[in-house]
């Protein structure tokens, strides 16, 4: 079996596992709680609170145990 076929099979298995757990791997919408601009402008109010953001991940980089990403939305 080629490497590409193996990767495809693994992804299909992961997809099936998510569906069996009741998770939609391709949701039609996200339930964003705040915009990126709100978080940046009022960061102190959101510190240590859970928020949900939505946007396009423009860059992704890791530095040891930390991971950084640039999430861009309409704001």
HELIX and SHEET records of a PDB file:
HELIX    1   1 UNK A    3  UNK A   20  1                                  18    
HELIX    2   2 UNK A   36  UNK A   41  1                                   6    
HELIX    3   3 UNK A   43  UNK A   46  1                                   4    
SHEET    1   A 2 UNK A  56  UNK A  63  0                                        
SHEET    2   A 2 UNK A  66  UNK A  72 -1                                        
END                                                                             
